[in-house]
Amino acid sequence: MSHVRFELPPRARMTANNQKDPLPYYYKASTGWLYRHRLQMGLDLLPRGGASVLEVGVGSGVLVPTLTRHYPRYVGTDLALPAGLEALVAPGCQASFRTADLLQEGALPKDTFDAIVCFSVLEHIRDSDAAARALAQSLAPGGTLITGYPMVSRLMTRAFEAIGYPGIDEDHVAAPVQIARALSRVLRPAGRVAFPPRLPVQAALYQCTAWTRPEAPRT
């Protein structure tokens, strides 16, 4: 069993951060299991230990209680932040939230975090190399990045339409192969899990990957 188990906050405590926030899908009987499962896939890749975590793409804050329960220090960022995120923080965690653009130079602190989680963000960014560099720079030496992203294809377009999410092609602009190549240029691969299981990068409906920044050489 994973040492980090995702716990979905009560719906009444949550506020979407924009009109495209997938928050309602976490609570629907038809789609909730899959939306929750994709987060757990990524959490399963987190190594034990570590004192600080950065969440890039906080959204409505569904991961805030889980991450702040397991890390003493937490920073959450997004282009826009909903009200009430502070109320989701677990007792004893030193947490802060800030609006930040991953591609803006200096938006994130460098060489800082033991872990970074970034779910369903990178498929929205055309410049995958710039996004990968920014994430790598924010990791402390030896730190781990966990990313999650969906397939970008006609099949996925139809799947999103079937659950009431039209126009996804306007938002999903980077394919998994492109994202993985960009990350591999700046970090070392450390793990991958897909849904359905064991499908290759180009065929998985959703996949989570782990990447590490090498330790600084000893002098």
N, C-alpha and C positions, 0 to 999 in steps of 0.2 A: 504494500500500500504506500502511496505517495506520502512524503512528510509534509506536503503542503496541499491541503484539500480545499477546493473552491467551495465557498458558502455564499449562496445567492442572498443578498439582502432582501428584506420584505419590500414588496412593491410600493407600499405607501411611503417609504422613506426615500424613494428615488425620483430624480428629475432628469429628463432628457436634456442634453446640451445643445441640440438643434433638431430640426424637423427630420433629418435623416438618421438620427440616432436609432440603432436597432434595439433599444431598451425593451419595447413591448414583446419582442420575439423571445426573450429569455423566459417569459412567464406564460407563453402560449403552450397548450397541451401538444400541439402539432409540431412545434419547432423548438421549444424550450430545451429539450434534452440535447439537441445537437449544438445549440449555442453554448450551453453549459459545458458540454463535452469538449468542445474545441479549446476552451480555456484550460480545462483540466489537462489536456494533452500537453500544453505548454508548461503548466506548473509542474508536471511530472519530470520535466527536464531540468528543473532548478537544482543545483547542487546544495548540499547541506552547508550550513554556516553562512557567514556574511553578515555585515552589520547595516549595510545601506542598499537601498533599491530605488531606482528611477523607473517610473511608469510613463512611457511616451504614448499619448493617446488615452487619457483618462476617460473620456466620454462621459457617461452618466455616473461613473464611479463604482461599477459593479465589482471591481477587483479591490477596491480600497480596503474594505474590512479584512479580506484575506491577506493581502500583502502587509498591511500595518500590524497584523497579528503576529507575523513571522519575522519582521525586520524592525530593529530599534529605530532606524531612521528611514524616512520615505519622502520622496519628492514626486509629485504628480504634475504632468504638463499636458496641455492641449492648446489648440488654436482658440478655443472658447471653453469656458468652465461654467457649469451650472451652479446654482446656489445650493448650499447645504452639504458640501463635500466634507467639511470639517466634522460634521456629526457622524460620519461613517468611519472615522479613524478609531482604531482599537485603543483602549486605555494603555498608557505608558509609551506609546510611540511618538517620536518627535517627527511630525509631518508638516509639510508645506505644499501649497499648490501655486502654480504660476502659468500664465499664458505664455506660450513659446512656440516659435516656428522652427522645426528641426533643421531647416535649410538655412536659417539665418546665422551668420557667423557670431559666435559668442552667446547664443541663446541658451546653451547648456554648459554647465561647468565641466572642465576637462579633468581626466585622470582621477575620477572621484568615486564611482559607484561599484560595489561588489557585484551587483546584478542590475540588469536593465530588462524590463519586459515591454514588448511592443507588439500588441495584437491588432491585426486588421488596420494597419496604418500604411505600410510600405506599398501596398497595391495602389494607393491613391497618389503616389509620388512618381512623376515621370523620371526624375533624375535619381535613379537608384544608387549610383555611385556616390553622389553627394550625401544622401541619407545614410548610407553605410559608413562613410567616413565620420560623420557627426556622431553616430552611435558608438563607433569604435573609440573615438577620442574621449567620450564621456566615461568609458569603463576604466576602472582602476586596473593596473597590471594584474593579470590573473583572474580578472572578472569575467562574468558570463552574461551574454546577451541571449534572450529568448524572444524569438519572433514567431508570429503566426500570420498566415495569409491564405486566401482562397485561390482556387483555379480561376483563371481569366479566360473564358471561352464562350462560344455560343451555347454550349450545354449549361454552363453556370448562369448565363443570362436568362435562359428559360427557367432554370430552377428558382432564381430570385423572383421572376415574374409569377411563378406558381404560388409563392408564399406571400404575394402582395407587395413586392418591392420592385417596381418597374424602373427602367432607365439606369440600371446598374452600370452599363457600359460607360456612362458619363463620369463615373467615379472610379472605376477600376481600370487604371491605365498602365500598370506594370505587371507583367506576367511573372509567375513564380520562378521560372528559369532565369529571367533577368535579375530578379531580386537576389537569388542564391549566388549568381556569379558575382554580383557587386559585393556581397558580404564576404565571399571567399577571397576577395582581393585584399581585404584589410584584417580579417580575423580567421582563426582556425576553426573548422567544423568540429562540433563536439557531440552532436546527436540530432536525430530527426525522427518524427513520428507523423504518420499520415492517417487520414480518414477518407475512404476505407483503408484498413491497415495494409501496409507493405506496397502500396501503389507508388510508382515512380513520380518524380517531381511534376511532370507535365500532365499526369493523369489523376492525381489526388484532388478530391473536392476541397479539402482543407489540410494544411500541413503546418506543423510547428518545428522549428529548428533551433538548435543551440549552437552558440559560437563563443569562443574564448579569446581573450587578448593575452598574448604571451606574457609571462612574468618578466619583469625588468632584469637584465643581466646583472649578476653580482660583480662588484668591483673589488 
